[in-house]
Amino acid sequence: MKRPASPSIPYRRPRGAARVRTLCLAFLLAVAGVQFMVSPAHAVSAVSVSSTTVAAGETFTIDFTGTADTPRTGAGENFYAGSTDLGSLDAFTSIESCTGNTAPCTEVAEFGPRVPLGDLAGGESFAGSITLRVDPETPAGTFVLRYQLYANGGEATADGPTITVTNTPAEADLDVGLSAQPRVGILVPHLSYTLRTRDNGPDDASGVTVTATLPGGKTATGLSAGCTSAPGTVTCTYGSIAEGGEAVSTFRLPIGLLDIGPVVVTATRTASAPGDPNAANDTAGAACTVLSIALANCA
């Protein structure tokens, strides 16, 4: 009588045996002088920026360098805006200039600018820069500058520095000054006035108007270009005053036989753009005392 065959039991390798065998093999190869290195995946470019803070309307420059890991046809360095509510980089910047390019630098719609680099051989180095101007109306915000060497599929897009965009409303602080000096005597006695309007910045001013109030409905004479007089006022209008610049106007107030006593003239900025942040220096005055048509003094 035959004994029943014993059921076959499948062989199971103890857990971890494969890992142990792999580690042992690596150890033996290392002892034999064989080294293993993980090859980098398209780590072929790097960037730096001139500033990580830029005001709307101003520029910043991106410098880039790298080495092509493999031959690349029609290569180009691409730039993007990541992690931002400002939109794609081409939506709020424009190309000011670029270097290292083999063809005109271009904007890739809904992505960002590209610096063409031509054909690159494997191991060939490249370098260049691109200057971008942030649109003046760009709101304050931040974005991560992302970059990629494009060609034959391109390298993996990498994150560069975080750039902060600031947008402070334009302002022009106008400082009004007024001085007076008597010109007395028998022939055409008058008080001579000098009106100075200085733009302390930080921006240029336009549409500037300064109005001087005269005493007793008097009308001024000898007015500078851009100034007009009506009974009781002198109005001087300037097309623009550059930041740090100054506009100077003069006019005269005749002295009559009955003009004895104090004479006070006040000048005030009445219009300008952009807004003036400091109203304290928008008004200035000059006080004189007329003793006779031949004698007067001014403070």
MOTA-V669532 format. One record per pair of residues at least 24 apart in sequence whose C-alpha atoms are under 8 Angstrom apart, sorted by the first residue. I is the first residue (numbers start at 1). J is the second residue. If there is no record, write none. Layout:
# MOTA-V669532
I_J ; I_J
This chain:
# MOTA-V669532
41_155 ; 41_156 ; 42_69 ; 42_155 ; 42_156 ; 43_69 ; 43_155 ; 44_68 ; 44_69 ; 44_149 ; 44_155 ; 45_148 ; 45_149 ; 47_147 ; 47_160 ; 48_160 ; 48_161 ; 49_161 ; 51_163 ; 52_161 ; 52_162 ; 52_163 ; 52_164 ; 53_163 ; 53_164 ; 53_165 ; 53_166 ; 54_134 ; 54_163 ; 54_164 ; 54_165 ; 54_166 ; 55_134 ; 55_165 ; 55_166 ; 55_167 ; 55_168 ; 56_134 ; 56_135 ; 56_136 ; 56_137 ; 56_138 ; 56_139 ; 56_140 ; 56_165 ; 56_166 ; 56_167 ; 57_133 ; 57_134 ; 57_135 ; 57_136 ; 57_137 ; 57_138 ; 58_133 ; 58_134 ; 58_135 ; 58_136 ; 59_96 ; 59_131 ; 59_132 ; 59_133 ; 59_134 ; 60_131 ; 60_132 ; 60_133 ; 61_129 ; 61_130 ; 61_131 ; 61_132 ; 62_129 ; 62_130 ; 62_131 ; 63_127 ; 63_128 ; 63_129 ; 63_130 ; 64_127 ; 64_128 ; 64_129 ; 65_125 ; 65_126 ; 65_127 ; 65_128 ; 66_125 ; 66_126 ; 66_127 ; 67_122 ; 67_123 ; 67_124 ; 67_125 ; 67_126 ; 68_120 ; 68_121 ; 68_122 ; 68_123 ; 68_124 ; 68_125 ; 68_126 ; 69_122 ; 69_123 ; 69_124 ; 70_121 ; 70_122 ; 70_123 ; 71_119 ; 71_120 ; 71_121 ; 71_122 ; 71_123 ; 72_119 ; 72_120 ; 72_121 ; 72_122 ; 72_151 ; 72_152 ; 73_118 ; 73_119 ; 73_120 ; 73_151 ; 73_152 ; 74_116 ; 74_117 ; 74_118 ; 74_119 ; 74_120 ; 74_151 ; 75_116 ; 75_117 ; 75_118 ; 75_119 ; 75_120 ; 75_149 ; 75_150 ; 75_151 ; 75_152 ; 76_114 ; 76_115 ; 76_116 ; 76_117 ; 76_118 ; 76_149 ; 76_150 ; 76_151 ; 77_114 ; 77_115 ; 77_116 ; 77_117 ; 77_147 ; 77_148 ; 77_149 ; 77_150 ; 78_112 ; 78_113 ; 78_114 ; 78_115 ; 78_147 ; 78_148 ; 78_149 ; 78_150 ; 79_111 ; 79_112 ; 79_113 ; 79_114 ; 79_145 ; 79_146 ; 79_147 ; 79_148 ; 80_111 ; 80_112 ; 80_113 ; 80_145 ; 80_146 ; 80_147 ; 81_111 ; 81_112 ; 81_143 ; 81_144 ; 81_145 ; 81_146 ; 82_143 ; 82_144 ; 82_145 ; 82_146 ; 83_143 ; 83_144 ; 84_141 ; 84_142 ; 84_143 ; 84_144 ; 85_141 ; 85_142 ; 85_143 ; 86_138 ; 86_139 ; 86_141 ; 86_142 ; 86_143 ; 88_112 ; 89_113 ; 92_134 ; 92_135 ; 92_138 ; 93_132 ; 93_133 ; 93_134 ; 93_135 ; 94_132 ; 94_133 ; 94_134 ; 94_135 ; 95_130 ; 95_131 ; 95_132 ; 95_133 ; 96_130 ; 96_131 ; 96_132 ; 96_133 ; 97_130 ; 97_131 ; 97_132 ; 98_128 ; 98_129 ; 98_130 ; 98_131 ; 99_128 ; 99_129 ; 99_130 ; 100_126 ; 100_127 ; 100_128 ; 100_129 ; 101_128 ; 136_167 ; 137_167 ; 138_165 ; 138_167 ; 139_165 ; 139_166 ; 139_167 ; 140_164 ; 140_165 ; 140_166 ; 140_167 ; 141_165 ; 141_166 ; 170_202 ; 170_203 ; 170_274 ; 170_275 ; 171_201 ; 171_202 ; 171_203 ; 171_204 ; 171_273 ; 171_274 ; 171_275 ; 171_276 ; 171_277 ; 172_199 ; 172_200 ; 172_201 ; 172_202 ; 172_203 ; 172_204 ; 172_205 ; 172_243 ; 172_273 ; 172_274 ; 172_275 ; 172_276 ; 172_277 ; 173_199 ; 173_200 ; 173_201 ; 173_202 ; 173_275 ; 173_276 ; 173_277 ; 173_278 ; 174_198 ; 174_199 ; 174_200 ; 174_201 ; 174_269 ; 174_276 ; 174_278 ; 174_281 ; 174_282 ; 175_199 ; 175_200 ; 175_281 ; 175_282 ; 175_283 ; 176_267 ; 176_268 ; 176_269 ; 176_281 ; 176_282 ; 176_283 ; 176_284 ; 177_267 ; 177_283 ; 177_284 ; 177_285 ; 178_266 ; 178_267 ; 178_284 ; 178_285 ; 178_286 ; 179_285 ; 179_286 ; 180_286 ; 180_287 ; 180_288 ; 180_298 ; 180_299 ; 181_297 ; 181_298 ; 182_296 ; 182_297 ; 182_298 ; 184_293 ; 184_294 ; 184_295 ; 184_296 ; 185_293 ; 185_294 ; 185_295 ; 186_293 ; 186_294 ; 188_254 ; 188_255 ; 189_254 ; 189_255 ; 189_256 ; 189_293 ; 189_294 ; 190_252 ; 190_253 ; 190_254 ; 190_255 ; 191_252 ; 191_253 ; 191_254 ; 191_255 ; 192_250 ; 192_251 ; 192_252 ; 192_253 ; 193_250 ; 193_251 ; 193_252 ; 193_253 ; 194_248 ; 194_249 ; 194_250 ; 194_251 ; 195_248 ; 195_249 ; 195_250 ; 195_267 ; 196_246 ; 196_247 ; 196_248 ; 196_249 ; 197_246 ; 197_247 ; 197_248 ; 198_241 ; 198_244 ; 198_245 ; 198_246 ; 198_247 ; 199_241 ; 199_242 ; 199_243 ; 199_244 ; 199_245 ; 199_246 ; 200_243 ; 200_244 ; 200_245 ; 201_243 ; 201_244 ; 202_243 ; 203_242 ; 203_243 ; 204_240 ; 204_241 ; 204_242 ; 204_243 ; 205_240 ; 205_241 ; 205_242 ; 205_243 ; 205_272 ; 205_273 ; 205_274 ; 206_238 ; 206_239 ; 206_240 ; 206_241 ; 206_272 ; 206_273 ; 206_274 ; 207_237 ; 207_238 ; 207_239 ; 207_240 ; 207_271 ; 207_272 ; 207_273 ; 208_237 ; 208_238 ; 208_239 ; 208_240 ; 208_241 ; 208_269 ; 208_270 ; 208_271 ; 208_272 ; 208_273 ; 209_235 ; 209_236 ; 209_237 ; 209_238 ; 209_269 ; 209_270 ; 209_271 ; 209_272 ; 210_235 ; 210_236 ; 210_237 ; 210_267 ; 210_268 ; 210_269 ; 210_270 ; 210_271 ; 211_235 ; 211_236 ; 211_267 ; 211_268 ; 211_269 ; 211_270 ; 212_265 ; 212_266 ; 212_267 ; 212_268 ; 213_265 ; 213_266 ; 213_267 ; 214_264 ; 214_265 ; 214_266 ; 215_263 ; 215_264 ; 215_265 ; 218_253 ; 219_253 ; 220_251 ; 220_252 ; 220_253 ; 220_254 ; 221_251 ; 221_252 ; 221_253 ; 221_254 ; 222_250 ; 222_251 ; 222_252 ; 223_249 ; 223_250 ; 223_251 ; 223_252 ; 224_249 ; 224_250 ; 224_251 ; 225_249 ; 255_293 ; 256_293 ; 257_292 ; 257_293 ; 259_290 ; 259_292 ; 259_293 ; 260_289 ; 260_290 ; 260_291 ; 260_292 ; 261_289 ; 261_290 ; 261_291 ; 262_287 ; 262_288 ; 262_289 ; 262_290 ; 263_287 ; 263_288 ; 263_289 ; 263_290 ; 264_288
